[in-house]
Amino acid sequence: MKRCIMFIFYTSLLCTLFGQTKIHVHRSDAVDIRLFTSLLDSINFQALPEKPSEYSTLTLHKNNQTTQVVPLQAVDSIEFGVDQSEYIFDITALPEIKLTVKLKDWNALLTYYDINNSNEECVPASIEFKKNGVATQLDSIGIRIRGNSSRRRPEGGERDMHNATNPSWHHAHFSLKFAEYRKGQSMYSTDRFNLKWFKDDAMYCREIYCYDLFKRFGVWTAPRASYARLTIYVEGDAQPAYFGVYSIIEAVNDDYLKYRVLQGKFTDDNGNLWKANWGADLSSMDDSKMGVENITLDPSTMQTYVYDLKTNKKNGLAAAKVQLKNFVNEMSSLPSGSAELKTFLEQKMDVDLFLRAYAVNVMVGMWDDYWFNKNNFYFYFDSNGKFYFIPYDYDNTLGTSSGMNSGTQDMLNWGALDDSRLFMKKIMSITAFKNQYKAYIKELANANNDLFDTNKSIARIQQWHAMIGNYIVNDTKEDMLIEDKPASWGNAGFYRLFTGDDKGGNAGDANFFKTKIKSITW
């Protein structure tokens, strides 16, 4: 035992010195503990006082000055490996993704949509992920159609089955689940991701730009995103169908949490992860708004909730509800602007992360968010009860808006600041937090930083266009041009990203970046 432990220690030391590898401690009574060994200063083993030759605990000493103690009695193995997920979420590359689906399964996918277009039924497929000439294949993955208002049938009209001779393809969003039919299967350390077409974004960049900006500004809770070329082959067809350029978006799920534990961001991945749907005001926390969704083929039996629990679903719902209600109720009970409220927020949430996230959120013009529209975010309570905000769904941004002019709207009054947005009301009532939020907005706009500056933003988008431009034409015959315009349904069709003035639509075409920066009045 002692010899084995010493081997593990020296192996870990070598991994720390020579690679971005990870220690992965399997436990029989808890969620896995994972951490990049490059984030460790040392590993120590504690012997039993009465038996110096036997060890009782393993202590991980992290280079952020924290420690983690693991009882060895609960450890069944220790594994070393490399997290490879950044290989997928590489914004500098344009990999090819080919999905192969049997005819009967493709027709089942279409039928499921006709029965209930909100269904989450998967069908089996195989995938080839090809990047820089290297191809990786997986069989027996699950694919399904996804999206809310943007959900579409990927072929034909209602009740149409696959037409092999004259198919009518449509852009649609897909979710890929690698472990749907084979437990534990993953691709480059990832068990799933989403493929999104650039709906209403003729610039092919809005969501990619936003998630990249979050990353640049240190908002590590934002999902990762990158580009890909998507091809779908229905077996028996003369040739595959090229669906064009898509975005790969990291799914917010267990693996999302695990990756951030590996980075030393979250302390653990066994807390409560919630998805906040429309109506999520974080103000009135009624039990009926919280639950675990059940999406079925029969629309009459579906159960959906404003706050949808994504982890600990089997046995943890009751405790998760209590935790969420207590967090909101205690915050509500403390006087706005008070020292007590400031202390509570600093202890119970990552305030700085939230302020950074919201500075980016308003700068990119995200109106379909928590503050303005009570929508589109996740949040996570770690096992210590600390709250983390997770921004989500940023395709309708950079001048695509509804209900406001997102380029000129007052960023200190982006949405309500009353009890209908209690969370925002409380945070902005603290002068230090409000000032930090304002400072972050100015930091984003600073021309010396490669963040939201007009010229630097344009340069990044042009670089992406150079990478994807030759691959836009596709077999759906949809979205075949890159054009500098926002969504046609929006209320600000005058916004441009490459051209235009800083007048916010008062004098013809307006540049969104210039207009937004000019709107900073402090």
C-alpha positions as CSV (number, residue, x, y, z in Angstrom):
1,M,0.0,0.0,0.0
2,K,2.7,2.4,1.0
3,R,4.8,1.7,-2.1
4,C,1.7,2.2,-4.3
5,I,1.0,5.5,-2.6
6,M,4.5,6.7,-3.2
7,F,4.3,5.7,-6.9
8,I,1.1,7.8,-7.2
9,F,2.8,10.7,-5.5
10,Y,5.8,10.7,-7.8
11,T,3.6,10.1,-10.9
12,S,1.6,13.2,-9.9
13,L,4.8,15.2,-9.5
14,L,6.0,14.2,-13.0
15,C,2.6,15.1,-14.4
16,T,2.7,18.5,-12.7
17,L,6.1,19.2,-14.1
18,F,5.6,18.0,-17.7
19,G,2.0,18.4,-18.6
20,Q,-1.5,19.9,-18.0
21,T,-2.7,16.6,-16.7
22,K,-5.2,15.9,-14.0
23,I,-5.6,13.8,-10.9
24,H,-8.9,12.1,-10.8
25,V,-9.8,10.5,-7.5
26,H,-12.7,7.9,-7.8
27,R,-14.7,7.7,-4.7
28,S,-17.4,5.2,-3.8
29,D,-19.5,7.6,-1.6
30,A,-19.3,11.0,-3.4
31,V,-18.8,12.8,-6.7
32,D,-15.4,12.4,-8.3
33,I,-12.7,14.9,-7.2
34,R,-10.8,16.2,-10.2
35,L,-8.1,18.8,-10.4
36,F,-5.4,19.7,-12.8
37,T,-2.1,18.7,-11.3
38,S,-0.6,21.9,-12.5
39,L,-2.9,23.6,-9.9
40,L,-1.3,21.5,-7.1
41,D,1.6,22.4,-4.9
42,S,1.9,19.0,-3.3
43,I,0.0,15.9,-2.2
44,N,0.5,14.5,1.3
45,F,-0.7,11.2,2.9
46,Q,-1.6,11.1,6.6
47,A,-0.8,7.9,8.5
48,L,-2.9,6.4,11.2
49,P,-1.4,7.3,14.7
50,E,-1.7,3.7,15.9
51,K,-0.4,2.2,12.6
52,P,2.3,4.5,11.1
53,S,2.6,2.1,8.1
54,E,-1.0,2.7,7.1
55,Y,-2.5,5.9,5.6
56,S,-5.9,7.3,6.5
57,T,-6.3,10.5,4.4
58,L,-5.0,12.1,1.2
59,T,-4.6,15.9,1.3
60,L,-4.4,18.0,-1.9
61,H,-2.5,21.2,-1.4
62,K,-3.6,23.6,-4.1
63,N,-1.6,26.6,-5.3
64,N,-4.5,28.9,-4.5
65,Q,-3.7,28.3,-0.8
66,T,-6.6,25.9,-0.2
67,T,-6.5,22.2,0.7
68,Q,-8.8,19.3,0.1
69,V,-8.8,16.2,2.3
70,V,-10.0,12.9,1.0
71,P,-10.5,9.8,3.2
72,L,-8.5,7.0,1.6
73,Q,-11.1,4.5,2.9
74,A,-13.5,6.1,0.4
75,V,-11.0,5.9,-2.5
76,D,-11.2,3.0,-4.9
77,S,-8.6,4.2,-7.5
78,I,-6.6,7.2,-8.6
79,E,-6.3,8.0,-12.3
80,F,-4.2,10.4,-14.2
81,G,-5.2,11.8,-17.6
82,V,-5.5,14.8,-19.8
83,D,-8.5,17.0,-20.2
84,Q,-8.9,17.5,-24.0
85,S,-12.1,19.5,-24.3
86,E,-10.3,22.7,-25.4
87,Y,-9.5,20.7,-28.6
88,I,-13.2,21.0,-29.5
89,F,-13.8,24.5,-28.3
90,D,-11.0,26.0,-30.4
91,I,-12.2,29.3,-31.9
92,T,-9.2,29.4,-34.3
93,A,-10.2,26.3,-36.1
94,L,-13.0,25.1,-38.4
95,P,-13.4,21.4,-37.9
96,E,-15.7,19.2,-39.9
97,I,-18.5,17.3,-38.2
98,K,-20.3,14.5,-40.1
99,L,-23.3,12.8,-38.6
100,T,-24.5,9.5,-40.1
101,V,-28.0,8.4,-39.3
102,K,-30.0,5.4,-40.4
103,L,-33.1,6.1,-42.5
104,K,-35.5,4.8,-39.9
105,D,-33.9,6.8,-37.2
106,W,-33.9,10.1,-39.2
107,N,-37.6,9.5,-40.0
108,A,-38.2,8.9,-36.3
109,L,-36.5,12.3,-35.5
110,L,-38.9,14.0,-37.9
111,T,-41.9,12.1,-36.5
112,Y,-41.0,13.1,-33.0
113,Y,-41.0,16.7,-34.0
114,D,-44.5,16.4,-35.6
115,I,-45.9,14.8,-32.5
116,N,-44.4,17.4,-30.1
117,N,-42.0,20.0,-31.4
118,S,-40.7,20.5,-27.9
119,N,-39.7,16.9,-27.5
120,E,-36.2,15.8,-26.4
121,E,-36.2,12.3,-27.8
122,C,-32.8,11.2,-29.2
123,V,-32.1,8.9,-32.1
124,P,-28.9,7.0,-32.6
125,A,-26.2,8.2,-35.0
126,S,-22.4,8.1,-35.5
127,I,-20.1,11.1,-35.6
128,E,-16.9,11.9,-37.3
129,F,-15.0,14.9,-35.9
130,K,-12.2,16.0,-38.2
131,K,-9.8,18.7,-37.4
132,N,-6.4,19.5,-38.9
133,G,-6.6,16.3,-40.9
134,V,-7.2,14.1,-37.8
135,A,-10.5,12.3,-37.7
136,T,-12.2,10.9,-34.6
137,Q,-15.2,8.6,-34.8
138,L,-17.8,7.5,-32.3
139,D,-20.8,5.2,-32.8
140,S,-24.0,5.1,-30.9
141,I,-24.3,8.7,-29.9
142,G,-27.6,10.4,-29.4
143,I,-28.8,13.3,-31.5
144,R,-32.0,15.4,-31.0
145,I,-33.5,18.7,-32.3
146,R,-33.2,21.5,-29.8
147,G,-34.2,25.2,-29.3
148,N,-37.1,27.2,-28.0
149,S,-38.6,29.7,-30.5
150,S,-35.8,28.8,-32.9
151,R,-36.6,25.0,-33.0
152,R,-37.2,23.7,-36.5
153,R,-37.8,20.5,-38.5
154,P,-34.5,19.8,-40.3
155,E,-36.2,18.4,-43.4
156,G,-39.5,18.8,-45.2
157,G,-42.9,19.8,-43.8
158,E,-45.3,18.3,-41.3
159,R,-45.7,14.5,-41.8
160,D,-43.1,14.4,-44.6
161,M,-40.6,11.6,-44.3
162,H,-37.1,11.7,-45.8
163,N,-37.0,12.4,-49.5
164,A,-33.8,10.8,-50.8
165,T,-34.2,12.1,-54.4
166,N,-35.3,15.7,-53.7
167,P,-34.8,16.5,-50.1
168,S,-35.9,19.9,-48.6
169,W,-33.3,20.5,-45.9
170,H,-33.7,23.2,-43.2
171,H,-31.2,24.6,-40.7
172,A,-32.0,23.4,-37.2
173,H,-30.3,23.3,-33.9
174,F,-29.1,19.9,-32.6
175,S,-27.9,18.4,-29.3
176,L,-25.3,15.7,-29.5
177,K,-25.1,13.3,-26.5
178,F,-22.1,10.9,-26.7
179,A,-23.1,8.8,-23.7
180,E,-26.8,8.4,-24.6
181,Y,-26.5,4.8,-25.6
182,R,-23.0,3.9,-24.3
183,K,-22.4,4.8,-20.7
184,G,-19.3,6.8,-20.1
185,Q,-18.6,7.4,-23.8
186,S,-17.1,10.9,-24.5
187,M,-15.2,12.8,-27.2
188,Y,-12.2,14.7,-26.1
189,S,-13.3,14.7,-22.5
190,T,-16.7,16.0,-23.4
191,D,-19.9,14.0,-23.1
192,R,-22.1,16.4,-25.2
193,F,-22.3,19.7,-27.0
194,N,-24.9,21.7,-28.9
195,L,-24.8,22.6,-32.6
196,K,-26.5,25.8,-33.4
197,W,-27.2,27.4,-36.8
198,F,-26.8,31.2,-37.0
199,K,-30.5,32.0,-36.9
200,D,-31.3,35.6,-37.8
201,D,-27.5,36.4,-37.6
202,A,-26.4,37.1,-41.1
203,M,-23.0,38.1,-39.7
204,Y,-22.4,34.6,-38.5
205,C,-20.7,35.9,-35.3
206,R,-23.0,37.2,-32.6
207,E,-23.0,34.4,-30.1
208,I,-19.4,33.4,-30.9
209,Y,-18.3,37.0,-30.2
210,C,-20.2,37.2,-26.9
211,Y,-18.9,34.0,-25.5
212,D,-15.4,34.9,-26.6
213,L,-15.7,38.3,-24.9
214,F,-16.9,36.7,-21.7
215,K,-13.8,34.5,-21.8
216,R,-11.5,37.4,-22.5
217,F,-13.0,39.3,-19.5
218,G,-12.6,36.5,-17.0
219,V,-16.2,35.3,-16.9
220,W,-15.3,31.7,-16.6
221,T,-18.9,30.5,-16.0
222,A,-19.8,31.4,-19.6
223,P,-20.1,28.4,-21.9
224,R,-17.3,27.9,-24.4
225,A,-18.0,28.2,-28.1
226,S,-16.4,27.7,-31.5
227,Y,-17.2,27.1,-35.2
228,A,-17.7,23.9,-37.2
229,R,-18.8,22.7,-40.6
230,L,-21.8,20.3,-40.3
231,T,-22.6,17.5,-42.7
232,I,-25.5,15.0,-42.2
233,Y,-25.7,11.7,-44.1
234,V,-28.9,9.7,-44.1
235,E,-27.9,6.1,-45.0
236,G,-28.9,5.2,-48.5
237,D,-28.7,8.7,-49.9
238,A,-26.5,9.3,-53.0
239,Q,-24.5,11.8,-51.0
240,P,-24.4,13.6,-47.6
241,A,-26.1,16.9,-47.1
242,Y,-23.9,19.9,-46.2
243,F,-25.7,22.0,-43.6
244,G,-23.0,24.8,-43.6
245,V,-21.2,26.6,-40.8
246,Y,-22.6,26.0,-37.3
247,S,-21.5,27.0,-33.8
248,I,-20.4,24.5,-31.2
249,I,-21.8,25.5,-27.8
250,E,-20.7,23.9,-24.6
251,A,-23.7,22.3,-22.8
252,V,-24.3,23.5,-19.2
253,N,-24.4,20.2,-17.4
254,D,-22.3,17.8,-15.2
255,D,-19.3,17.9,-17.5
256,Y,-19.5,21.7,-17.6
257,L,-19.2,21.7,-13.8
258,K,-16.4,19.1,-13.8
259,Y,-14.3,21.0,-16.3
260,R,-14.4,24.1,-14.0
261,V,-13.5,22.0,-11.0
262,L,-10.5,20.8,-13.0
263,Q,-9.6,24.5,-13.5
264,G,-9.8,25.2,-9.8
265,K,-12.8,27.5,-10.3
266,F,-15.7,25.6,-8.7
267,T,-14.7,23.9,-5.4
268,D,-16.8,20.9,-6.3
269,D,-19.4,19.6,-8.8
270,N,-22.0,18.1,-6.5
271,G,-24.0,21.2,-5.8
272,N,-27.3,22.3,-7.3
273,L,-27.3,23.6,-10.9
274,W,-30.5,25.3,-12.0
275,K,-31.7,26.5,-15.5
276,A,-33.7,29.7,-15.3
277,N,-36.4,29.9,-17.9
278,W,-38.7,32.8,-18.8
279,G,-40.3,34.4,-15.7
280,A,-37.2,33.8,-13.5
281,D,-37.2,37.0,-11.5
282,L,-35.3,35.6,-8.5
283,S,-37.9,37.5,-6.4
284,S,-41.0,35.5,-5.7
285,M,-39.9,32.0,-5.0
286,D,-43.1,29.9,-5.1
287,D,-42.7,26.1,-4.8
288,S,-44.7,25.6,-8.0
289,K,-42.0,27.4,-10.0
290,M,-39.2,25.0,-9.0
291,G,-38.9,21.4,-10.1
292,V,-37.3,18.9,-12.5
293,E,-38.7,19.2,-16.0
294,N,-40.2,16.1,-17.7
295,I,-40.3,16.5,-21.4
296,T,-42.3,13.8,-23.1
297,L,-43.7,13.0,-26.6
298,D,-47.2,13.7,-25.3
299,P,-47.5,17.5,-24.7
300,S,-50.3,16.9,-22.2
301,T,-48.0,15.0,-19.8
302,M,-45.0,17.4,-20.0
303,Q,-43.9,19.2,-16.8
304,T,-41.9,22.4,-17.1
305,Y,-40.7,24.9,-14.5
306,V,-39.4,28.4,-14.3
307,Y,-36.5,27.0,-12.3
308,D,-35.4,23.7,-13.6
309,L,-33.0,21.6,-11.4
310,K,-30.3,20.0,-13.6
311,T,-28.3,18.1,-10.9
312,N,-29.2,16.0,-7.9
313,K,-32.6,15.4,-9.6
314,K,-33.3,12.0,-8.1
315,N,-33.1,12.8,-4.4
316,G,-32.1,16.4,-4.0
317,L,-35.0,18.5,-5.2
318,A,-36.5,19.2,-1.8
319,A,-33.2,20.4,-0.3
320,A,-32.4,22.4,-3.5
321,K,-35.7,24.2,-3.2
322,V,-35.1,25.1,0.4
323,Q,-31.6,26.4,-0.5
324,L,-32.8,28.6,-3.3
325,K,-35.7,30.0,-1.3
326,N,-33.5,30.7,1.7
327,F,-31.0,32.5,-0.4
328,V,-33.6,34.8,-2.0
329,N,-35.6,35.3,1.2
330,E,-32.5,36.2,3.3
331,M,-31.3,38.6,0.6
332,S,-34.8,40.2,0.5
333,S,-34.9,40.6,4.3
334,L,-31.8,42.8,4.4
335,P,-32.1,46.5,3.8
336,S,-31.0,47.7,0.4
337,G,-27.6,49.5,0.5
338,S,-26.8,48.2,4.0
339,A,-23.6,46.9,5.3
340,E,-25.4,43.7,6.3
341,L,-26.6,43.2,2.7
342,K,-23.1,43.8,1.3
343,T,-21.6,41.2,3.7
344,F,-24.3,38.7,2.9
345,L,-23.8,39.0,-0.9
346,E,-20.0,38.8,-0.6
347,Q,-20.3,35.6,1.5
348,K,-23.0,33.9,-0.4
349,M,-22.1,34.6,-4.0
350,D,-19.2,35.4,-6.3
351,V,-20.0,39.1,-6.6
352,D,-17.1,40.1,-8.8
353,L,-17.9,37.3,-11.3
354,F,-21.5,38.6,-11.5
355,L,-20.4,42.2,-12.0
356,R,-18.1,41.2,-14.8
357,A,-20.7,39.0,-16.4
358,Y,-23.3,41.8,-16.3
359,A,-20.9,44.4,-17.7
360,V,-20.4,42.2,-20.7
361,N,-24.1,41.4,-20.9
362,V,-25.2,45.0,-21.3
363,M,-22.3,46.0,-23.5
364,V,-23.2,43.3,-26.1
365,G,-26.9,44.4,-25.8
366,M,-28.4,41.3,-24.4
367,W,-32.0,42.3,-23.8
368,D,-33.4,38.8,-23.5
369,D,-31.6,38.4,-20.1
370,Y,-32.4,38.3,-16.4
371,W,-32.5,42.0,-15.8
372,F,-34.7,43.1,-18.7
373,N,-36.7,40.0,-19.6
374,K,-36.4,37.5,-16.7
375,N,-34.8,34.9,-19.0
376,N,-31.8,32.9,-20.3
377,F,-29.4,32.1,-17.5
378,Y,-28.3,29.3,-15.3
379,F,-27.0,29.5,-11.7
380,Y,-25.1,27.1,-9.5
381,F,-24.8,26.6,-5.7
382,D,-21.7,24.8,-4.7
383,S,-21.7,22.4,-1.8
384,N,-20.9,25.3,0.5
385,G,-24.0,27.2,-0.7
386,K,-22.2,29.8,-2.7
387,F,-24.1,31.2,-5.7
388,Y,-22.6,31.6,-9.2
389,F,-24.3,33.3,-12.2
390,I,-24.0,31.5,-15.6
391,P,-24.8,33.6,-18.7
392,Y,-26.5,31.8,-21.5
393,D,-28.0,32.1,-25.0
394,Y,-26.4,35.2,-26.7
395,D,-27.5,34.9,-30.3
396,N,-29.9,37.9,-30.2
397,T,-27.3,40.6,-29.4
398,L,-25.0,43.2,-31.0
399,G,-27.9,45.3,-32.3
400,T,-30.6,42.6,-32.6
401,S,-33.1,43.6,-30.0
402,S,-36.7,44.0,-29.0
403,G,-38.3,46.2,-26.4
404,M,-35.4,48.6,-26.2
405,N,-32.7,50.3,-28.3
406,S,-29.9,48.0,-27.0
407,G,-27.2,50.5,-28.2
408,T,-28.5,53.5,-26.3
409,Q,-30.4,52.0,-23.4
410,D,-29.1,53.4,-20.0
411,M,-26.7,50.7,-18.7
412,L,-27.4,51.6,-15.1
413,N,-31.1,51.1,-15.7
414,W,-31.0,48.2,-18.2
415,G,-34.2,46.7,-16.7
416,A,-36.3,47.1,-13.6
417,L,-34.6,48.0,-10.2
418,D,-37.6,47.2,-8.0
419,D,-38.8,44.1,-6.4
420,S,-39.7,42.5,-9.7
421,R,-35.9,42.2,-10.2
422,L,-35.0,41.8,-6.5
423,F,-31.5,40.4,-7.3
424,M,-30.5,43.3,-9.4
425,K,-32.1,45.8,-7.1
426,K,-30.1,44.5,-4.1
427,I,-26.8,44.3,-5.9
428,M,-27.0,47.8,-7.5
429,S,-28.0,49.3,-4.1
430,I,-24.5,48.7,-2.9
431,T,-22.4,51.7,-4.0
432,A,-19.2,49.7,-4.2
433,F,-20.8,47.1,-6.4
434,K,-22.4,49.7,-8.7
435,N,-19.1,51.5,-9.0
436,Q,-17.2,48.3,-9.9
437,Y,-19.9,47.5,-12.5
438,K,-19.4,50.9,-14.0
439,A,-15.6,50.5,-14.0
440,Y,-15.9,47.1,-15.7
441,I,-18.0,48.7,-18.5
442,K,-15.3,51.3,-19.0
443,E,-12.6,48.7,-19.0
444,L,-14.4,46.8,-21.7
445,A,-14.7,49.9,-23.8
446,N,-11.0,51.0,-23.3
447,A,-9.3,51.1,-26.7
448,N,-6.1,49.8,-25.1
449,N,-7.8,46.5,-24.3
450,D,-8.6,43.9,-26.8
451,L,-12.1,43.6,-25.6
452,F,-15.1,45.7,-26.9
453,D,-13.1,48.4,-28.7
454,T,-14.7,49.0,-32.1
455,N,-11.6,48.4,-34.3
456,K,-10.4,45.4,-32.3
457,S,-13.9,43.9,-32.3
458,I,-14.2,44.3,-36.1
459,A,-10.7,42.8,-36.6
460,R,-11.7,39.7,-34.6
461,I,-15.0,39.2,-36.6
462,Q,-13.1,39.7,-39.9
463,Q,-10.7,37.1,-38.9
464,W,-13.5,34.6,-38.3
465,H,-15.1,35.6,-41.6
466,A,-11.9,34.8,-43.4
467,M,-11.9,31.4,-41.8
468,I,-15.6,30.5,-42.5
469,G,-16.4,32.6,-45.6
470,N,-15.7,29.9,-48.2
471,Y,-18.0,27.4,-46.4
472,I,-21.2,29.4,-46.0
473,V,-23.0,28.1,-49.1
474,N,-24.9,25.0,-48.1
475,D,-27.5,22.4,-49.2
476,T,-30.3,24.0,-47.2
477,K,-30.1,27.0,-49.5
478,E,-30.6,29.1,-46.4
479,D,-28.4,31.8,-44.9
480,M,-26.1,31.7,-47.9
481,L,-24.5,35.2,-47.5
482,I,-22.6,37.0,-44.8
483,E,-24.4,40.3,-44.5
484,D,-23.9,43.2,-42.0
485,K,-27.4,43.5,-40.6
486,P,-29.3,42.5,-37.5
487,A,-32.4,40.2,-37.3
488,S,-35.3,41.4,-39.5
489,W,-37.8,41.0,-36.7
490,G,-35.9,43.3,-34.4
491,N,-36.6,46.9,-33.6
492,A,-33.3,48.4,-34.7
493,G,-32.6,47.4,-38.3
494,F,-30.2,50.3,-38.6
495,Y,-27.4,48.7,-36.6
496,R,-24.2,47.6,-38.4
497,L,-21.0,46.0,-37.0
498,F,-18.5,47.1,-39.6
499,T,-19.9,50.5,-40.8
500,G,-22.2,53.3,-39.5
501,D,-21.9,56.2,-37.1
502,D,-22.3,56.5,-33.3
503,K,-25.8,58.1,-33.4
504,G,-27.9,55.1,-32.4
505,G,-30.1,55.2,-35.4
506,N,-30.9,58.9,-35.4
507,A,-29.1,59.5,-38.6
508,G,-29.3,56.3,-40.7
509,D,-27.0,53.3,-40.2
510,A,-25.3,53.2,-36.8
511,N,-22.4,51.2,-35.7
512,F,-23.3,49.2,-32.7
513,F,-19.8,49.2,-31.1
514,K,-19.4,53.0,-31.6
515,T,-22.9,53.7,-30.3
516,K,-22.5,51.6,-27.3
517,I,-19.2,53.1,-26.3
518,K,-20.6,56.6,-26.8
519,S,-23.5,55.8,-24.5
520,I,-21.2,55.5,-21.5
521,T,-21.8,58.7,-19.6
522,W,-19.5,58.4,-16.6
